[in-house]
Amino acid sequence: MNIVVGYLPTPAGRAALRAAMAEASLRSAGLTVVQGHQNKRWGRHTDSEETDAAIQEDRAALDASGLSYELVPVADDADPADIILDVTDREHTQLLVIGTRKRTPVGKLIMAPTTQRLLLEAGCPVLCVKAGYGVD
């Protein structure tokens, strides 16, 4: 069995990664990290020292965790929701973990298209984690 996480080097994406690592550890499951930081449709998050530092810090945390994990990059113009849904189907996923930004009550009515598709179309339970989860 496997846990899949949609990862961006943003506060929400990093929170999702922390939650996915905790779930994988609790369930003795493998972890598949779908990386979208190079993807234009998911939001390009490269070319900054802060982003590079976040990616390296998260990669070090994965390495130190002792978890069995796989990194799956999302191609430049691919639809991230398609890639994540394909991975969850292929991996017989136990749980999909995604991050979300904190929103106002009105903002909760307007959900990002990738998040909406994943919540509606995933064939497994979806854990939606707010930015800031797991930060001391």
Backbone as a ProteinNet text record, in pm:
[ID]
protein_1_A
[PRIMARY]
MNIVVGYLPTPAGRAALRAAMAEASLRSAGLTVVQGHQNKRWGRHTDSEETDAAIQEDRAALDASGLSYELVPVADDADPADIILDVTDREHTQLLVIGTRKRTPVGKLIMAPTTQRLLLEAGCPVLCVKAGYGVD
[TERTIARY]
83.9	0	87.6	27	105.2	28.1	102.8	49.8	102.9	17.5	59.6	38.9	136.5	124.9	155.7	73.4	100.9	187.5	307.7	405.5	444.1	438.7	497.2	578.4	684.7	762.3	696.8	571	492.4	454.2	406.1	364	260.6	163.7	62.1	121.8	206.7	269.9	362.7	435.2	526.8	448.6	335	248.9	194.4	155.2	105.9	214.6	337.3	447.5	469.3	468.3	485.5	374.1	250.4	137.6	148.8	189	203	313	422.5	530.5	481.8	405.4	351.2	255.8	168.2	73.8	146.9	247.1	323.1	393.3	445.8	511.8	411.7	296.6	192.6	141.8	129	70.7	175.1	302.7	412.4	393.9	368.7	340.1	452.4	460.5	551.2	492.3	575.7	533.4	571.7	476	502.7	479.6	584.7	579.9	569.6	453.7	433.7	474.8	585.8	646.3	598.6	540.9	491.1	560.4	674.4	735	791.6	800.6	846.2	728.6	607.8	491.7	424.5	405.7	343.2	196.8	125.9	-17.4	-44.4	48.4	30.4	89.1	165.1	228.8	378.3	451.6	597.8	655	732.5	789.9	939.7	1010.8	1154.9	1227.4	1356.6	1440.8	1446.1	1433	1455.9	1534.9	1619.2	1699.5	1610.2	1502.5	1410.1	1344.5	1302.1	1240.4	1340.2	1460.1	1563.5	1595.8	1603	1631.6	1519	1394.1	1279.8	1282.4	1311.3	1316.2	1426.9	1543.4	1654.6	1624.2	1562.5	1525.8	1424.2	1325.7	1224	1283.5	1372.7	1439.6	1524.1	1592.7	1671.9	1581.4	1464.6	1369.4	1320.9	1294.8	1255.2	1366.2	1488.9	1602.3	1621.6	1606	1626.5	1512	1396.5	1278.1	1287	1368	1374.9	1260.2	1172.5	1060.3	1107.6	1039.2	1060.7	978.5	1045.4	971.7	1019.2	929.7	957.9	918.1	1000.2	969.3	917.7	802.8	743.3	727.6	810.6	796.5	676.9	612.4	504.5	567.7	554.6	614	564.1	643.2	623.1	479.7	417.4	282.8	173.7	205.5	106.7	4.8	-111.9	-213.8	-180.4	-147.1	-107.5	-215.5	-341.9	-449.2	-449.2	-429.4	-422.5	-309.7	-192.8	-76.9	-103.3	-152.6	-178.4	-284.1	-391.4	-496	-443.2	-359.9	-298.3	-211	-131.8	-44.5	-127.3	-234.5	-315.4	-381	-422.2	-480.5	-375.6	-260.2	-153.5	-94.7	-85	-17.4	-111.2	-238.1	-335.1	-324.4	-344.9	-318.8	-417.1	-360.7	-438.7	-493.9	-413.6	-448.5	-377	-448.6	-390.7	-386.8	-271.6	-255.9	-226.5	-304.9	-283.8	-285.9	-222.3	-220	-315.2	-359.8	-446.9	-412.4	-436.4	-414.1	-531.2	-503.8	-612.5	-695.6	-826.6	-916.8	-1021.4	-1078	-1188.7	-1314	-1420.6	-1543.5	-1593.6	-1587.4	-1630.8	-1531.8	-1403.1	-1300	-1310.5	-1371.3	-1387.3	-1481.6	-1566	-1656.7	-1583.1	-1470.7	-1393.1	-1265.6	-1262	-1149.5	-1060.8	-932.2	-839.8	-882.2	-871	-918.7	-851	-721.8	-653	-707.2	-720.2	-773.9	-914.8	-997.4	-1135.6	-1141	-1063.1	-1062.4	-1016.5	-912.7	-861.6	-965.2	-1031.5	-1134.2	-1251.5	-1289.3	-1405.1	-1375	-1253.3	-1225.7	-1135.1	-1069.1	-978.7	-1058.2	-1002.9	-1067.6	-1024.2	-962.3	-916.5	-948.8	-937.2	-957.3	-855.5	-899.1	-812.3	-801.7	-678	-651	-605.2	-681.4	-650.5	-592.3	-468	-393.4	-374.7	-402.9	-384.1	-237.7	-198.5	-62.6	-33.7	87.1	126.8	120.2	58.2	50.4	191.5	214.5	340.7	455.4	428.7	533.5	528.3	643	646.9	650.5
-118.5	0	123.8	235.2	354	480.1	581.8	715.6	802.4	884.3	976.3	1118.4	1205.3	1345.4	1433.9	1537.7	1641	1746.5	1767.7	1854.4	1974.7	2089	2213.2	2271.3	2345.7	2405.8	2534.7	2523.6	2633.7	2593.3	2685.5	2644.8	2531.6	2537.5	2431.5	2300.4	2306.7	2186.3	2120.7	2201.8	2148.5	2087.1	2148.1	2090.8	1955.7	1946.4	1819.2	1712.7	1749.5	1653.4	1604.9	1696.2	1655.4	1560	1591.4	1504.9	1369.1	1368.3	1242.1	1155.8	1217.6	1142.2	1080.3	1156.4	1104.2	987.8	1001.7	894	769.7	788.4	674.6	601.3	675.1	613.8	536.4	596.8	530.6	402.4	403.7	291.3	193.9	222.7	142.8	129.4	241.6	244.7	316.3	290.5	365.7	502.9	591.8	728.7	766.4	817.5	869.5	1019.8	1095.2	1241	1291.4	1346.6	1402.4	1549.4	1581.6	1714.2	1802.7	1916.4	2004.7	2138.1	2154.6	2287.8	2336.5	2252.2	2295.8	2313	2289.7	2284.8	2420.9	2467.3	2598.7	2601.3	2490.7	2489.4	2481.1	2422.9	2408.7	2528.9	2605.8	2723.3	2702.2	2771.2	2755.1	2815.7	2737.1	2779.7	2754	2797.7	2775.4	2908.2	2898.8	3015.6	3113.2	3064.8	3151	3072.2	3142.4	3076.2	3015	3084.9	3035.7	2904.7	2898	2776.3	2662.2	2688.9	2585.2	2534.5	2624.8	2585.4	2498.8	2535	2456.2	2315.7	2306.2	2175	2089.8	2148.3	2072.2	2030.2	2118.8	2085.8	1970.9	1976.4	1871	1738.8	1743.8	1622	1560.2	1643.4	1593.8	1528.4	1587.7	1528.8	1393.1	1381.3	1252.1	1149.1	1188.1	1095.8	1051.5	1144.7	1114.1	1033	1034	968.5	816.5	761.3	615.7	556.2	640.4	591.9	551.5	454	419.1	517.7	594.2	694	699.4	752.6	772.5	915.7	981.6	1115.9	1106.5	1167.9	1167.8	1313	1359.6	1497.9	1512.5	1628	1660.6	1739.1	1689.2	1753.8	1897.4	1976.3	2120.7	2163.6	2108.1	2152.4	2049.5	1947.5	1844.4	1899.2	1838.3	1873.5	1799.2	1871	1803.6	1710.5	1747.9	1661.2	1528.9	1533.1	1408.8	1319.3	1377.9	1299.6	1238.4	1318	1267.1	1157.8	1177.5	1075.1	947.4	959.5	841.2	766.9	841.1	778	708.5	772.1	708.2	580.7	579.1	457.2	347.7	384.3	287.3	228.3	308.5	267	201.1	183.3	129.2	208.1	334.7	429.1	414.9	414.6	411.8	549.8	653	789	887.5	989.6	1100.6	1220.7	1286.4	1403.5	1524.9	1630.1	1754.4	1871.4	1979.4	2099.1	2203.6	2290.1	2399.6	2523.7	2636.8	2762.6	2788.5	2864.6	2909.7	3008.7	2999.2	3085.1	3148.3	3257.4	3321	3236.4	3259.4	3182.9	3192.8	3310.4	3325.4	3255.1	3266	3203.4	3052.2	2993.3	2847.5	2798.9	2889.2	2852.6	2841.3	2910.6	2911	2831.8	2710.6	2622.1	2616.1	2600.3	2586.1	2466.8	2478	2370.9	2235.7	2235.1	2107.8	2043.5	2121.5	2069.5	2015.8	2091	2048.5	1915.6	1902.7	1777.1	1659.9	1680.9	1571.5	1527.8	1623.5	1588.8	1515.3	1555.8	1496.2	1364.1	1347.8	1233.9	1126.1	1152.8	1051.6	929.4	812.8	687.5	637.5	723.9	688	804.9	783.8	896.2	1007	1132	1248	1324.8	1347	1428.9	1565.2	1668.1	1804.5	1878.2	1923.8	1981.4	2131.1	2210.4	2354.9	2390.8	2499.3	2551.5	2571.5	2538.5	2555.3	2428.1	2322.1	2196.5	2143.7	2103.9	2041.1	2136.5	2267	2365.4	2400.1	2390.8	2421.1	2568.3
0	0	0	-37.9	-63.3	-26	13	35.8	-78.1	-138	-243.6	-192.5	-219.7	-180.5	-300.1	-317.4	-416.6	-350.5	-404.3	-338.3	-422.9	-360.1	-409.9	-294.6	-321.1	-212.4	-160.9	-125.1	-69	72.9	155.9	290.2	288.6	198.3	191.1	141.8	41	-11.8	87.9	161.2	262.4	378.7	414.7	518.4	473	346.5	292.2	299	266.8	273.2	415.8	513.3	653.7	696.5	659.8	696.3	627.7	501.2	427.5	488	529.4	593.5	724.6	801.7	927.7	901.7	802.4	768.9	717.9	634.1	581.7	695	790	904.8	990.6	1018.5	1098.8	1033.7	901.9	829	775	800.7	743.2	592.3	529	385.3	311.2	182.2	97.3	69.2	18.3	-8.4	-150.9	-225.6	-359.5	-356.1	-387.8	-384.9	-528.7	-564.2	-697.8	-690.6	-756.3	-747.9	-861.7	-828	-932	-941.7	-876.3	-871.2	-1003.4	-1103.6	-1235.6	-1332.7	-1285.7	-1374.1	-1387.2	-1509.7	-1534.1	-1490.8	-1509.2	-1479	-1329.7	-1255.5	-1110.5	-1039.1	-1110.7	-1052.4	-1044.7	-1127.4	-1130.2	-1002.7	-931.7	-804.2	-803.2	-904.4	-910	-922.4	-936.2	-961	-844.6	-724.5	-609.4	-506.1	-434.2	-331.3	-224.4	-189.7	-87.4	-131	-255.8	-308.8	-311.6	-360.3	-364.6	-224.7	-127.5	10.8	66.8	37.7	85.6	26.7	-102.4	-167.8	-106.6	-85.5	-27.6	115.6	192.8	330.5	333.7	245.8	241.5	194.3	98.1	50.3	161.7	240	353.1	457.8	481.4	576.7	527.5	397.7	340.5	358.2	326.2	339	483.5	577.8	719.4	779.9	715.4	772.2	773.6	686.1	675.1	595.7	543.1	463.1	324.2	268.3	128.3	46.2	-41.7	-118.3	-262.3	-346	-488	-522.9	-603.9	-651.7	-794.4	-820.9	-954.5	-999	-1092.2	-1138.3	-1231.8	-1225.2	-1318.2	-1432.5	-1553.4	-1671	-1684	-1752	-1759.9	-1790.8	-1892.6	-1929.5	-1899	-1822.2	-1789	-1689.2	-1687.5	-1589.1	-1459.8	-1351.9	-1228.6	-1174.1	-1187.2	-1138.1	-1213.4	-1345.5	-1423.5	-1374.6	-1352	-1308.6	-1171.5	-1077.7	-942.6	-945.9	-1020.9	-1029.7	-1093.8	-1196.6	-1258	-1158	-1081.5	-982	-875	-827.3	-723.1	-774.3	-899.5	-957.3	-973.2	-1023.9	-1051.6	-923.4	-819.2	-695.7	-594.3	-626.2	-529.2	-398.1	-409.1	-300.8	-186	-64.6	58	91.1	62.8	101.6	9.8	-33.6	-108.2	-15	-5.7	80.8	-7.1	11.7	-63	34.5	-4.4	78.4	24.4	113.4	73.2	154.4	94.5	166.1	259.5	364.3	450.4	371	386.4	309	400.6	353.7	424.6	402.5	479.3	455.9	312.1	251.9	113	20.1	49.3	-32.9	-37.3	65	67.7	-42.2	-90.8	-199.4	-332.7	-342.6	-466.6	-441.7	-491.1	-468	-592	-569.6	-682	-767.7	-900.7	-989.6	-965.2	-936.7	-911.4	-784.9	-678.7	-552.6	-572.2	-641.8	-665.1	-739.7	-845.6	-922.5	-837	-757.3	-674.7	-571.9	-509.1	-410.7	-474.5	-594.9	-661	-731.1	-783.5	-870.6	-811.7	-701.5	-645.2	-600.9	-627.9	-590.2	-453.7	-374.9	-240.6	-147.4	-16.5	75.1	48	67.3	45.9	177.5	220.3	338	288.6	322.6	279.8	400.8	387.8	499.1	476.5	579.4	568.4	586.3	521.1	536.4	684.7	724.8	863.7	946	893	967.5	995.7	1119.7	1156.1	1179.1	1177	1203.2	1351	1415	1560	1587.2
[MASK]
++++++++++++++++++++++++++++++++++++++++++++++++++++++++++++++++++++++++++++++++++++++++++++++++++++++++++++++++++++++++++++++++++++++++

